Amino acid sequence: MVEKDPQLTALEAGELDVFVETMEASRLEVIGSQAWIDWHIRLQKLNQQAVLEATTLQEEQTKEALISCGKLPILVHEAICIQVWRLKIYPQILKLDPSPTNTFGIYMVLYHEAVAVGLLETVLFHEDGAQCINEVAVDLLEYAVEQLTALLALLNMDYLNKIEPAAMTESAIEELERQKKGLQFDISMRCITIVRYLAEHMEIAGVGASMATNLFKISDVPSLLAHLIELQPWKRANDKGDMELFNYGLWNKASDEEIAQLHRTEAQLWLCLRQLLLEPRLAHYYVIDDCRRSAFCKIQSKITEEMLDQIPPLGELKNFLCRLSVGDYSPMQQPNGAKNPGCTLIQVVPQIKEAYMKQVHRRTKTVAKAQLGCFQMDGSDESREMAKKLLESYTSDAALAMDGGGAKCAKCGDKASKKCARCKQEWYCGRECQVQQWPKHKDICDQFANLIV
């Protein structure tokens, strides 16, 4: 990873404490309002600051503030809130306005979910982060597993092999759907890490039995992970046949060194699978039938000596899979004659999603109609000023530093130093790439230019 400026910051002095202390879970009805947009910008800046602190080895003040103020559950509420919005309200908005002239506002709401999930991924790396979400851990697990299922659906629809259409042939609805799928892919990839953290910290969260029930019995997460390992969603071939890797929300051409290294997403999948299959509760919560055994045996050969050199603990998983392949189930038996814990007497069930669904029950059309005006950008000075603030939060130096070393050319992916003078949204390495990219960039450039001029 390219070294980042340790002095770079997304927040002004004093903003961190104010932003964190004033965090509140959103209601579906207020999405798109001026107050909600202000909150979206604050959350975006908090996410940028947390990533900068984690990647430049600074003191992680954002993480500490979120945990000390008990605000991590708010992020879980935000992610689920937007999930319900895109499932229930988003389709109604498109029915009301099937040919929107501007899609920026709707994209902003969809992006809000990715911001909340990104911040959760960064903070949950720490053990005290898992303790902070103990009351919503089961809700977060349900949400994250649903995103992994959505990732499998995208892969089964050949998402990685579809060539992006030229913007000139793409309608506004098609553009939104493409952006929505792109965000879904990014969110799902981040949720792989979140599921791993939850699996590792299920006891710390204080709801270990309920977590195990959801991981093993309800969702069959081990099989889900095995399928993702086989499908390798972290890599694809571009239109020139070059391998690209997905890192921090972006696809970039892979160097020889990167190809030789174990990808971070692949590592997370293997570590999570190891955690689950070697979990002492496995024998009591999970039955490895022939179908599951076949899925696990398929990936056994993927644990190479090079992988073991990079992550030695995977050796235990390889031994488990080897025994499983020859029909030896003894590693699954509880050591020291431990008794079967039996059924969970009190099962913690997810509640957040159901609560949001109740907020819009039989009101989806009403809510969509009320929010539609917020997304149409009426051209007033207030809406233009808000659009400028949003664009600044998306294209600031802090935002660029999060993508692995600064601005990248929209055409070739190389390091870029020139920004589109009209919309100030897209970057290029030179004039030649800008001219070649213009047919694709024109429509989005018009939208941004109309918002801020």
TORKE-451188 format. One line per 2 residues: number of its first residue (from 1); for each residue x negated, y negated, z of N, C-alpha, C. Coordinates in steps of 0.05 Angstrom, whole numbers, plus 5000, padded with zeros to 4 digits. Last residue first. Layout:
BEGIN
NUM> X Y Z X Y Z X Y Z; ...
END
This chain:
BEGIN
453> 5462 4510 4794 5458 4484 4780 5479 4465 4789; 5474 4558 4818 5457 4540 4833 5453 4513 4819
451> 5510 4587 4786 5514 4585 4815 5499 4562 4827; 5489 4586 4735 5515 4573 4740 5520 4569 4770
449> 5444 4619 4744 5441 4591 4736 5466 4574 4741; 5467 4668 4754 5452 4654 4775 5449 4625 4769
447> 5492 4678 4703 5507 4678 4728 5493 4662 4750; 5450 4676 4667 5472 4657 4665 5487 4655 4691
445> 5421 4720 4685 5408 4694 4687 5430 4672 4685; 5453 4762 4671 5450 4756 4700 5437 4729 4704
443> 5449 4756 4614 5475 4754 4628 5472 4748 4658; 5392 4762 4603 5408 4738 4596 5433 4735 4613
441> 5362 4807 4611 5364 4788 4633 5384 4766 4628; 5362 4836 4564 5374 4849 4588 5379 4828 4610
439> 5339 4799 4529 5365 4811 4523 5378 4824 4547; 5287 4789 4557 5309 4769 4556 5336 4781 4548
437> 5244 4822 4555 5264 4828 4575 5289 4810 4572; 5212 4800 4516 5222 4827 4511 5245 4833 4531
435> 5199 4751 4541 5214 4751 4515 5227 4778 4511; 5169 4770 4584 5193 4754 4589 5211 4754 4564
433> 5126 4795 4561 5145 4811 4575 5171 4796 4580; 5101 4748 4539 5109 4771 4522 5130 4788 4536
431> 5087 4715 4582 5108 4707 4564 5118 4730 4547; 5077 4755 4643 5069 4737 4621 5092 4732 4602
429> 5099 4781 4684 5069 4779 4684 5060 4760 4663; 5156 4755 4719 5143 4767 4695 5113 4763 4698
427> 5218 4759 4757 5190 4753 4754 5178 4767 4730; 5281 4726 4771 5266 4749 4760 5237 4740 4754
425> 5302 4679 4793 5309 4705 4805 5290 4727 4795; 5308 4629 4772 5289 4632 4793 5294 4659 4808
423> 5337 4613 4728 5352 4625 4750 5335 4629 4775; 5296 4584 4698 5324 4577 4698 5339 4587 4722
421> 5245 4604 4701 5249 4576 4709 5279 4569 4711; 5226 4664 4726 5244 4652 4708 5251 4624 4717
419> 5158 4661 4748 5186 4665 4754 5203 4652 4733; 5095 4693 4747 5113 4674 4735 5142 4681 4740
417> 5065 4734 4766 5060 4708 4778 5078 4686 4767; 5064 4805 4781 5074 4781 4766 5069 4755 4781
415> 5038 4869 4770 5039 4846 4787 5046 4821 4771; 5081 4910 4728 5056 4901 4738 5059 4876 4756
413> 5130 4923 4706 5125 4932 4733 5098 4924 4744; 5149 4907 4656 5129 4929 4657 5122 4938 4685
411> 5195 4873 4668 5193 4889 4644 5174 4913 4647; 5191 4846 4715 5216 4859 4710 5215 4878 4686
409> 5132 4849 4753 5144 4842 4728 5169 4859 4722; 5138 4836 4823 5132 4854 4801 5146 4845 4776
407> 5110 4802 4880 5128 4803 4857 5118 4822 4836; 5083 4844 4933 5089 4819 4920 5107 4823 4896
405> 5075 4893 4959 5053 4877 4952 5059 4852 4936; 5121 4923 4970 5096 4937 4965 5074 4919 4954
403> 5165 4893 4980 5167 4912 4959 5141 4925 4951; 5159 4854 5019 5171 4880 5027 5170 4901 5005
401> 5144 4808 4995 5123 4823 5009 5133 4851 5017; 5192 4786 4977 5173 4798 4958 5152 4815 4971
399> 5212 4767 5026 5226 4788 5011 5208 4802 4991; 5174 4728 5039 5178 4751 5057 5192 4774 5042
397> 5182 4692 4997 5157 4706 4999 5159 4730 5017; 5250 4702 4973 5230 4688 4989 5204 4704 4988
395> 5295 4721 4948 5271 4718 4932 5249 4703 4947; 5338 4725 4983 5331 4748 4966 5304 4746 4953
393> 5340 4674 5005 5336 4697 5023 5328 4722 5008; 5351 4644 4960 5326 4640 4974 5320 4663 4992
391> 5403 4662 4948 5381 4668 4929 5354 4664 4943; 5430 4641 4992 5429 4670 4988 5406 4677 4970
389> 5423 4586 4985 5413 4599 5009 5410 4629 5005; 5451 4580 4936 5422 4574 4938 5410 4587 4962
387> 5503 4592 4952 5489 4609 4933 5459 4605 4933; 5513 4548 4986 5512 4575 4997 5498 4594 4978
385> 5514 4508 4948 5494 4507 4969 5491 4535 4982; 5558 4524 4918 5532 4523 4905 5510 4523 4926
383> 5599 4518 4956 5593 4545 4946 5566 4546 4932; 5597 4463 4965 5593 4481 4987 5585 4509 4977
381> 5609 4441 4915 5582 4436 4926 5576 4456 4949; 5645 4490 4876 5643 4467 4894 5615 4464 4905
379> 5653 4536 4847 5637 4515 4835 5635 4490 4852; 5679 4580 4869 5695 4559 4856 5680 4536 4844
377> 5670 4644 4869 5653 4620 4869 5665 4597 4854; 5696 4691 4875 5698 4679 4849 5681 4654 4847
375> 5697 4711 4926 5677 4722 4908 5677 4709 4881; 5739 4687 4952 5712 4682 4963 5691 4691 4943
373> 5784 4706 4925 5776 4678 4921 5748 4673 4930; 5788 4758 4947 5781 4754 4919 5771 4726 4913
371> 5808 4763 4997 5779 4760 4994 5770 4753 4966; 5863 4768 4991 5853 4745 5007 5823 4741 5002
369> 5865 4815 4961 5874 4790 4949 5864 4766 4964; 5845 4852 4999 5831 4847 4974 5839 4821 4961
367> 5886 4850 5038 5858 4841 5045 5843 4835 5019; 5929 4870 5007 5930 4843 5020 5903 4833 5026
365> 5911 4921 4993 5916 4901 4972 5917 4873 4983; 5905 4945 5044 5882 4942 5026 5887 4921 5004
363> 5940 4958 5083 5935 4929 5079 5913 4925 5058; 5946 5010 5100 5968 4998 5086 5965 4968 5081
361> 5893 4998 5142 5914 5017 5135 5938 5002 5124; 5851 4968 5159 5861 4962 5132 5883 4982 5123
359> 5839 4986 5210 5841 4957 5205 5854 4950 5178; 5833 5040 5205 5859 5030 5216 5862 5000 5211
357> 5781 5042 5187 5803 5051 5169 5830 5041 5178; 5755 5026 5233 5755 5008 5209 5777 5016 5189
355> 5764 5071 5264 5774 5045 5273 5775 5025 5250; 5738 5111 5235 5767 5113 5238 5779 5086 5247
353> 5686 5094 5242 5698 5094 5215 5728 5095 5217; 5679 5101 5298 5677 5075 5286 5691 5074 5259
351> 5680 5152 5319 5704 5135 5323 5703 5110 5306; 5660 5221 5323 5657 5194 5311 5683 5178 5313
349> 5662 5254 5387 5670 5252 5359 5666 5224 5349; 5634 5298 5431 5635 5270 5424 5641 5268 5394
347> 5664 5348 5467 5652 5342 5441 5656 5312 5435; 5655 5383 5523 5664 5356 5515 5649 5349 5489
345> 5636 5436 5519 5661 5430 5533 5673 5403 5526; 5613 5475 5468 5611 5448 5480 5637 5441 5493
343> 5607 5544 5480 5619 5522 5467 5614 5496 5482; 5542 5573 5497 5570 5574 5492 5581 5549 5478
341> 5488 5578 5506 5502 5557 5521 5532 5557 5516; 5462 5641 5519 5476 5625 5499 5492 5604 5514
339> 5403 5641 5560 5430 5648 5555 5443 5630 5533; 5337 5662 5546 5356 5640 5552 5384 5648 5544
337> 5293 5697 5542 5319 5707 5549 5339 5685 5556; 5247 5673 5524 5250 5677 5553 5279 5685 5561
335> 5274 5640 5465 5253 5651 5481 5261 5654 5510; 5325 5660 5421 5318 5642 5442 5297 5654 5460
333> 5307 5677 5354 5318 5685 5380 5308 5666 5402; 5284 5665 5307 5308 5650 5313 5319 5657 5341
331> 5243 5700 5298 5236 5673 5307 5260 5656 5315; 5272 5747 5280 5263 5745 5308 5255 5716 5316
329> 5287 5760 5230 5301 5737 5242 5292 5733 5271; 5259 5781 5173 5253 5780 5201 5266 5756 5214
327> 5264 5783 5118 5286 5793 5134 5281 5794 5164; 5227 5759 5088 5224 5788 5090 5245 5800 5109
325> 5240 5706 5094 5241 5718 5067 5239 5748 5067; 5230 5695 5147 5258 5696 5138 5260 5710 5111
323> 5176 5694 5148 5189 5715 5163 5218 5718 5153; 5169 5647 5117 5157 5673 5108 5171 5696 5122
321> 5193 5609 5148 5205 5616 5122 5194 5642 5111; 5158 5608 5192 5186 5615 5196 5199 5624 5169
319> 5111 5592 5167 5112 5618 5179 5141 5627 5183; 5127 5540 5151 5120 5560 5131 5121 5588 5142
317> 5133 5516 5201 5157 5520 5184 5151 5541 5163; 5080 5516 5218 5100 5530 5234 5125 5536 5217
315> 5058 5481 5180 5049 5509 5181 5069 5526 5196; 5072 5430 5189 5089 5445 5170 5081 5474 5169
313> 5033 5407 5220 5056 5419 5234 5074 5435 5215; 4996 5383 5181 4991 5410 5192 5015 5422 5206
311> 5000 5349 5129 5018 5351 5152 5015 5379 5164; 4955 5354 5095 4966 5327 5101 4984 5327 5125
309> 4947 5408 5093 4924 5391 5100 4934 5363 5109; 4996 5425 5075 4988 5431 5102 4964 5415 5111
307> 4993 5407 5022 5012 5395 5040 5005 5400 5069; 4952 5440 5003 4948 5411 5003 4968 5397 5021
305> 4977 5490 5006 4955 5484 5024 4949 5454 5025; 5049 5479 5001 5023 5486 4991 5001 5480 5012
303> 5111 5494 5000 5092 5486 5021 5065 5496 5014; 5139 5517 4959 5132 5489 4956 5113 5479 4978
301> 5155 5568 4973 5130 5565 4957 5121 5536 4953; 5204 5558 4999 5181 5567 5014 5154 5562 4999
299> 5249 5547 4971 5230 5524 4976 5205 5533 4991; 5277 5595 4970 5269 5582 4944 5248 5560 4948
297> 5290 5606 5022 5268 5621 5010 5259 5608 4983; 5334 5573 5030 5309 5567 5044 5285 5582 5032
295> 5372 5596 4996 5364 5568 4992 5338 5562 5005; 5376 5647 5018 5366 5644 4991 5356 5616 4986
293> 5398 5635 5068 5372 5648 5067 5360 5644 5039; 5448 5617 5052 5429 5598 5064 5401 5609 5063
291> 5469 5666 5031 5468 5641 5015 5447 5622 5026; 5466 5701 5074 5450 5707 5050 5447 5682 5033
289> 5463 5660 5135 5475 5681 5118 5458 5684 5092; 5447 5641 5193 5433 5641 5167 5443 5665 5151
287> 5485 5603 5234 5482 5630 5224 5470 5629 5196; 5477 5563 5290 5473 5565 5261 5469 5594 5253
285> 5477 5557 5345 5495 5539 5329 5495 5545 5299; 5442 5592 5368 5469 5590 5379 5488 5574 5362
283> 5394 5587 5341 5406 5613 5343 5435 5612 5353; 5382 5531 5349 5389 5542 5322 5404 5568 5325
281> 5363 5509 5395 5392 5513 5393 5400 5528 5367; 5308 5500 5386 5317 5523 5403 5347 5529 5401
279> 5288 5486 5320 5303 5476 5343 5313 5500 5360; 5267 5499 5272 5252 5508 5296 5265 5499 5322
277> 5302 5476 5237 5299 5505 5237 5284 5516 5260; 5296 5420 5251 5322 5434 5254 5319 5464 5255
275> 5242 5407 5241 5255 5401 5267 5280 5418 5272; 5238 5422 5187 5222 5436 5208 5235 5432 5235
273> 5271 5384 5165 5278 5412 5162 5263 5429 5183; 5241 5338 5177 5268 5341 5188 5277 5370 5187
271> 5195 5348 5148 5193 5345 5177 5221 5348 5190; 5216 5349 5095 5203 5372 5106 5202 5371 5137
269> 5235 5296 5091 5253 5319 5087 5241 5344 5100; 5189 5265 5098 5211 5262 5117 5230 5287 5115
267> 5159 5280 5053 5149 5286 5080 5172 5285 5101; 5191 5259 5013 5187 5288 5015 5177 5296 5042
265> 5184 5205 5025 5210 5217 5027 5209 5247 5029; 5128 5198 5016 5139 5193 5042 5167 5206 5046
263> 5094 5250 4979 5111 5226 4980 5124 5223 5007; 5028 5270 4985 5056 5277 4992 5072 5252 4994
261> 4984 5252 4931 4993 5250 4959 5022 5260 4962; 4978 5254 4877 4964 5274 4893 4974 5275 4921
259> 5005 5209 4860 5015 5235 4852 5003 5257 4869; 4972 5169 4881 4999 5172 4892 5011 5199 4885
257> 4927 5176 4847 4924 5180 4876 4952 5184 4889; 4947 5163 4798 4938 5190 4802 4936 5196 4832
255> 5007 5123 4808 4979 5126 4802 4971 5155 4807; 5072 5115 4779 5055 5128 4799 5026 5129 4790
253> 5111 5057 4770 5094 5078 4757 5074 5088 4778; 5167 5050 4814 5142 5040 4803 5126 5063 4791
251> 5229 5030 4838 5215 5050 4822 5190 5038 4810; 5246 5009 4905 5237 5003 4878 5225 5028 4865
249> 5256 5018 4959 5277 5007 4942 5270 5002 4914; 5208 5041 4979 5219 5015 4990 5238 5002 4970
247> 5196 5078 4922 5185 5069 4947 5197 5042 4955; 5195 5129 4877 5214 5110 4890 5203 5103 4918
245> 5153 5134 4820 5160 5142 4847 5177 5120 4860; 5148 5160 4753 5153 5138 4771 5161 5149 4799
243> 5108 5185 4701 5121 5190 4726 5124 5165 4742; 5123 5171 4632 5106 5168 4655 5121 5173 4681
241> 5156 5172 4588 5146 5198 4598 5128 5196 4622; 5179 5126 4574 5154 5132 4561 5142 5159 4570
239> 5223 5121 4607 5228 5126 4578 5203 5132 4562; 5200 5159 4666 5211 5136 4652 5214 5141 4622
237> 5218 5211 4710 5202 5203 4686 5215 5179 4673; 5217 5209 4782 5230 5211 4756 5211 5204 4734
235> 5224 5223 4852 5208 5218 4828 5225 5222 4803; 5256 5233 4895 5237 5211 4898 5220 5206 4873
233> 5287 5279 4892 5298 5253 4883 5279 5229 4884; 5281 5339 4887 5259 5319 4887 5269 5291 4877
231> 5310 5386 4890 5316 5367 4869 5297 5344 4866; 5289 5413 4935 5288 5426 4908 5292 5406 4886
229> 5302 5377 4975 5274 5384 4970 5271 5396 4942; 5358 5380 4972 5344 5355 4965 5315 5360 4959
227> 5366 5432 4991 5374 5425 4963 5360 5400 4954; 5347 5427 5043 5334 5445 5025 5341 5439 4996
225> 5384 5391 5065 5356 5383 5062 5342 5401 5042; 5430 5424 5064 5430 5399 5050 5401 5389 5045
223> 5415 5463 5100 5419 5470 5072 5419 5446 5054; 5412 5431 5149 5389 5446 5138 5392 5453 5108
221> 5466 5411 5155 5445 5394 5146 5420 5409 5136; 5521 5428 5161 5501 5445 5150 5478 5428 5138
219> 5563 5400 5187 5552 5389 5162 5532 5407 5148; 5581 5432 5231 5600 5416 5215 5588 5409 5187
217> 5536 5460 5251 5561 5473 5246 5579 5458 5226; 5488 5427 5252 5488 5455 5244 5515 5466 5235
215> 5501 5373 5265 5479 5379 5247 5481 5408 5235; 5545 5377 5300 5548 5363 5275 5526 5370 5255
213> 5522 5406 5342 5546 5416 5329 5550 5403 5302; 5480 5372 5356 5474 5398 5345 5498 5410 5330
211> 5509 5329 5377 5492 5325 5353 5486 5352 5340; 5532 5353 5421 5550 5343 5400 5534 5339 5374
209> 5486 5365 5451 5504 5387 5442 5522 5378 5419; 5462 5313 5459 5449 5334 5444 5467 5356 5434
207> 5469 5261 5476 5492 5275 5465 5482 5299 5448; 5425 5232 5491 5444 5240 5512 5468 5255 5502
205> 5383 5215 5461 5409 5201 5457 5430 5209 5477; 5346 5253 5473 5343 5227 5484 5369 5211 5482
203> 5363 5296 5442 5365 5298 5471 5363 5271 5484; 5353 5278 5390 5381 5284 5398 5384 5287 5428
201> 5308 5261 5362 5315 5248 5387 5342 5255 5398; 5304 5290 5315 5282 5291 5334 5290 5281 5362
199> 5352 5276 5290 5347 5304 5296 5325 5307 5317; 5344 5221 5283 5366 5231 5300 5362 5260 5308
197> 5301 5222 5247 5298 5210 5273 5320 5219 5292; 5326 5247 5203 5303 5260 5216 5299 5248 5244
195> 5366 5211 5190 5374 5237 5199 5350 5251 5213; 5332 5169 5173 5349 5165 5196 5358 5192 5207
193> 5309 5190 5126 5292 5183 5149 5309 5181 5175; 5355 5193 5095 5339 5217 5100 5322 5213 5125
191> 5371 5141 5090 5386 5158 5109 5372 5185 5114; 5342 5123 5047 5335 5114 5074 5348 5131 5096
189> 5370 5148 5006 5342 5155 5011 5332 5146 5039; 5419 5122 5011 5417 5151 5016 5388 5159 5021
187> 5406 5070 4996 5416 5075 5022 5413 5105 5029; 5390 5079 4942 5371 5068 4961 5380 5074 4990
185> 5438 5098 4920 5414 5115 4919 5394 5105 4940; 5472 5054 4928 5478 5080 4941 5454 5097 4942
183> 5446 5017 4895 5446 5013 4923 5453 5038 4939; 5458 5042 4845 5431 5037 4853 5428 5033 4883
181> 5514 5041 4846 5500 5067 4846 5471 5064 4855; 5521 4986 4843 5532 5001 4866 5518 5028 4868
179> 5499 4974 4794 5486 4963 4818 5495 4978 4843; 5536 5001 4761 5508 5008 4761 5493 4999 4786
177> 5582 4973 4775 5581 5001 4781 5552 5011 4780; 5569 4922 4755 5574 4926 4784 5571 4956 4791
175> 5566 4934 4700 5542 4924 4714 5545 4928 4744; 5618 4949 4689 5596 4969 4686 5571 4960 4701
173> 5642 4899 4699 5649 4922 4715 5628 4944 4714; 5620 4868 4658 5615 4861 4686 5621 4884 4704
171> 5590 4912 4607 5611 4894 4617 5605 4888 4647; 5535 4915 4565 5546 4923 4591 5567 4902 4600
169> 5504 4900 4524 5525 4919 4518 5540 4927 4543; 5467 4866 4546 5485 4854 4526 5508 4874 4519
167> 5435 4898 4579 5455 4880 4591 5475 4870 4571; 5427 4965 4558 5420 4937 4554 5443 4920 4565
165> 5429 5017 4609 5439 5003 4584 5429 4975 4582; 5380 5061 4631 5395 5037 4636 5404 5024 4610
163> 5387 5131 4622 5373 5106 4614 5391 5082 4619; 5387 5182 4670 5403 5164 4653 5387 5138 4647
161> 5361 5213 4706 5353 5216 4678 5369 5198 4659; 5382 5206 4756 5354 5199 4752 5346 5199 4723
159> 5435 5225 4752 5430 5197 4757 5401 5189 4749; 5463 5273 4743 5439 5267 4727 5432 5237 4729
157> 5501 5287 4778 5510 5272 4755 5487 5262 4738; 5470 5307 4818 5485 5326 4802 5497 5313 4777
155> 5453 5259 4841 5434 5276 4827 5447 5297 4809; 5501 5241 4864 5488 5225 4843 5468 5243 4827
153> 5510 5282 4901 5529 5278 4879 5517 5262 4857; 5467 5276 4935 5469 5300 4920 5488 5297 4896
151> 5482 5226 4956 5458 5228 4940 5458 5254 4923; 5527 5240 4985 5531 5222 4962 5506 5223 4944
149> 5502 5269 5024 5521 5283 5006 5525 5266 4981; 5475 5228 5048 5460 5249 5036 5477 5265 5017
147> 5519 5199 5068 5502 5187 5047 5484 5207 5034; 5538 5234 5106 5556 5227 5083 5539 5215 5061
145> 5496 5231 5142 5500 5256 5127 5519 5251 5103; 5504 5179 5161 5479 5185 5147 5483 5211 5131
143> 5554 5182 5187 5550 5164 5165 5526 5172 5148; 5543 5220 5227 5563 5226 5207 5560 5208 5183
141> 5503 5191 5255 5496 5217 5242 5517 5224 5221; 5532 5148 5274 5510 5143 5255 5503 5169 5241
139> 5566 5174 5309 5577 5159 5287 5556 5155 5265; 5529 5195 5345 5545 5214 5330 5558 5200 5306
137> 5509 5147 5367 5491 5165 5353 5507 5184 5335; 5532 5108 5398 5542 5110 5370 5525 5130 5353
135> 5509 5111 5447 5538 5110 5446 5549 5114 5418; 5453 5110 5437 5465 5134 5447 5496 5135 5445
133> 5419 5072 5417 5443 5078 5401 5458 5102 5412; 5376 5068 5451 5394 5045 5449 5420 5051 5435
131> 5347 5114 5443 5362 5111 5469 5382 5089 5467; 5325 5103 5394 5345 5124 5396 5361 5122 5422
129> 5289 5063 5409 5311 5056 5391 5333 5077 5392; 5252 5089 5439 5271 5072 5454 5293 5062 5436
127> 5223 5114 5398 5239 5130 5416 5260 5113 5431; 5222 5086 5332 5213 5085 5360 5233 5100 5378
125> 5248 5087 5285 5223 5101 5286 5214 5104 5315; 5290 5053 5285 5295 5079 5297 5270 5096 5297
123> 5274 5008 5255 5274 5006 5285 5276 5034 5297; 5278 5022 5201 5253 5011 5212 5252 5014 5242
121> 5331 5040 5195 5308 5058 5188 5282 5048 5201; 5358 4992 5208 5360 5016 5225 5337 5035 5220
119> 5345 4962 5164 5336 4953 5190 5338 4976 5210; 5370 4991 5123 5342 4987 5123 5331 4979 5150
117> 5424 4987 5138 5411 5013 5139 5381 5010 5139; 5431 4931 5130 5436 4943 5156 5422 4970 5159
115> 5420 4929 5074 5404 4913 5093 5407 4925 5121; 5460 4960 5051 5432 4968 5048 5414 4954 5068
113> 5504 4928 5064 5502 4955 5075 5473 4965 5074; 5495 4884 5033 5495 4881 5062 5492 4908 5076
111> 5505 4898 4981 5477 4897 4990 5475 4895 5020; 5559 4892 4978 5548 4918 4975 5519 4919 4986
109> 5560 4835 4983 5573 4852 5003 5562 4881 5002; 5533 4820 4936 5523 4812 4962 5535 4829 4984
107> 5567 4838 4895 5541 4851 4899 5530 4845 4927; 5607 4800 4901 5613 4827 4907 5587 4843 4912
105> 5578 4753 4885 5590 4755 4911 5596 4784 4920; 5563 4765 4831 5543 4761 4852 5554 4764 4880
103> 5594 4768 4787 5594 4791 4804 5575 4788 4828; 5636 4729 4749 5613 4728 4766 5614 4751 4786
101> 5681 4740 4721 5660 4724 4707 5634 4723 4723; 5712 4804 4720 5702 4781 4735 5680 4767 4719
99> 5758 4837 4700 5737 4825 4684 5725 4801 4698; 5796 4853 4737 5781 4874 4723 5759 4863 4705
97> 5820 4836 4791 5803 4821 4773 5785 4840 4757; 5850 4875 4816 5861 4848 4815 5846 4831 4794
95> 5816 4919 4812 5843 4920 4799 5855 4892 4796; 5774 4901 4843 5770 4906 4814 5796 4908 4799
93> 5799 4902 4892 5789 4876 4881 5785 4879 4851; 5807 4956 4900 5830 4938 4897 5822 4911 4885
91> 5754 4976 4906 5771 4984 4883 5795 4966 4878; 5740 4947 4955 5726 4942 4929 5743 4952 4905
89> 5770 4970 4997 5776 4943 4987 5764 4938 4959; 5753 5025 5004 5781 5017 5005 5787 4990 4992
87> 5698 5033 4997 5716 5055 4991 5745 5046 4988; 5675 4986 5013 5671 4994 4985 5689 5018 4977
85> 5693 4985 5067 5700 4963 5048 5697 4973 5019; 5668 5029 5089 5697 5029 5087 5707 5008 5067
83> 5615 5009 5085 5623 5034 5073 5653 5036 5069; 5618 4964 5117 5616 4960 5088 5622 4986 5073
81> 5623 4991 5167 5643 4971 5158 5642 4967 5128; 5577 5021 5170 5602 5035 5167 5624 5016 5157
79> 5539 4979 5177 5537 4998 5155 5563 5012 5149; 5559 4954 5224 5558 4939 5198 5556 4958 5175
77> 5554 4994 5264 5581 4983 5257 5580 4970 5230; 5498 4997 5264 5514 5020 5256 5542 5012 5248
75> 5486 4946 5283 5477 4953 5256 5493 4978 5246; 5506 4948 5335 5519 4930 5316 5511 4937 5287
73> 5471 4983 5361 5498 4993 5353 5512 4975 5334; 5428 4946 5371 5426 4966 5350 5453 4978 5342
71> 5430 4910 5414 5444 4903 5389 5443 4924 5367; 5408 4903 5465 5428 4924 5460 5443 4920 5435
69> 5367 4870 5475 5394 4858 5476 5416 4878 5470; 5325 4905 5469 5329 4893 5495 5357 4880 5498
67> 5330 4917 5414 5334 4938 5434 5340 4925 5461; 5321 4869 5388 5345 4884 5382 5351 4904 5404
65> 5270 4855 5409 5293 4838 5414 5319 4853 5409; 5237 4896 5389 5240 4893 5418 5265 4876 5425
63> 5242 4887 5334 5251 4912 5345 5256 4909 5375; 5218 4836 5332 5246 4840 5323 5257 4866 5334
61> 5166 4845 5349 5184 4829 5366 5213 4833 5358; 5118 4881 5345 5144 4885 5334 5165 4871 5351
59> 5057 4853 5328 5075 4859 5350 5104 4860 5340; 5036 4879 5264 5040 4858 5283 5056 4869 5307
57> 5026 4914 5222 5016 4921 5248 5017 4897 5268; 5051 4906 5175 5026 4891 5179 5014 4894 5207
55> 5097 4936 5178 5078 4942 5157 5051 4928 5160; 5127 4914 5220 5119 4942 5221 5097 4948 5201
53> 5133 4860 5205 5119 4866 5230 5110 4895 5230; 5162 4866 5157 5136 4853 5157 5120 4860 5182
51> 5209 4890 5177 5192 4905 5158 5164 4893 5158; 5229 4848 5209 5223 4874 5221 5204 4891 5203
49> 5238 4808 5170 5218 4804 5192 5210 4830 5205; 5278 4831 5138 5252 4824 5127 5230 4821 5149
47> 5319 4835 5177 5308 4859 5164 5280 4854 5152; 5327 4781 5189 5319 4799 5210 5306 4825 5198
45> 5346 4764 5139 5320 4754 5149 5310 4771 5172; 5394 4792 5136 5374 4797 5115 5346 4787 5125
43> 5422 4770 5178 5414 4798 5179 5393 4804 5159; 5428 4717 5158 5413 4722 5183 5404 4751 5185
41> 5460 4728 5114 5433 4716 5110 5416 4720 5135; 5506 4747 5139 5491 4764 5120 5463 4753 5116
39> 5523 4702 5167 5514 4726 5182 5498 4744 5164; 5538 4670 5124 5516 4661 5142 5505 4684 5158
37> 5580 4702 5106 5556 4698 5089 5532 4688 5105; 5616 4695 5148 5605 4722 5143 5579 4720 5125
35> 5629 4641 5142 5616 4651 5167 5603 4678 5163; 5653 4642 5092 5629 4627 5096 5614 4636 5121
33> 5675 4710 5075 5679 4683 5085 5652 4669 5089; 5661 4762 5063 5662 4743 5041 5667 4714 5050
31> 5701 4791 5113 5679 4795 5094 5683 4776 5070; 5742 4790 5148 5726 4765 5146 5704 4768 5125
29> 5767 4840 5150 5782 4817 5139 5764 4793 5134; 5733 4874 5177 5736 4877 5148 5749 4852 5136
27> 5690 4843 5224 5716 4855 5218 5719 4854 5187; 5623 4859 5248 5642 4845 5230 5670 4859 5230
25> 5593 4853 5312 5603 4870 5291 5624 4855 5274; 5545 4801 5323 5571 4814 5329 5580 4831 5306
23> 5490 4766 5347 5499 4787 5331 5526 4799 5341; 5466 4727 5379 5492 4721 5368 5503 4743 5349
21> 5416 4748 5391 5435 4744 5413 5463 4739 5402; 5389 4746 5341 5396 4772 5354 5418 4768 5375
19> 5386 4691 5329 5398 4710 5310 5407 4736 5324; 5358 4672 5374 5384 4662 5368 5399 4682 5350
17> 5308 4700 5371 5326 4703 5394 5354 4695 5388; 5291 4681 5319 5294 4709 5325 5313 4713 5348
15> 5283 4625 5317 5306 4637 5303 5312 4666 5312; 5237 4605 5339 5261 4605 5355 5285 4619 5343
13> 5209 4587 5278 5205 4589 5307 5232 4587 5321; 5239 4624 5223 5227 4600 5235 5224 4605 5265
11> 5224 4686 5190 5239 4670 5209 5224 4646 5218; 5190 4715 5161 5216 4709 5148 5233 4691 5165
9> 5120 4705 5151 5143 4709 5168 5168 4702 5154; 5051 4720 5147 5076 4716 5133 5100 4722 5152
7> 5005 4734 5171 5017 4710 5180 5044 4705 5167; 4985 4778 5145 4996 4782 5172 5010 4757 5183
5> 4998 4792 5079 4989 4771 5096 5001 4774 5124; 4985 4861 5065 5002 4838 5065 4990 4817 5084
3> 4954 4906 5020 4953 4892 5045 4969 4866 5044; 4990 4955 4985 4975 4931 4983 4976 4916 5010
1> 4983 5024 5000 5000 5000 5000 4982 4975 5000
END
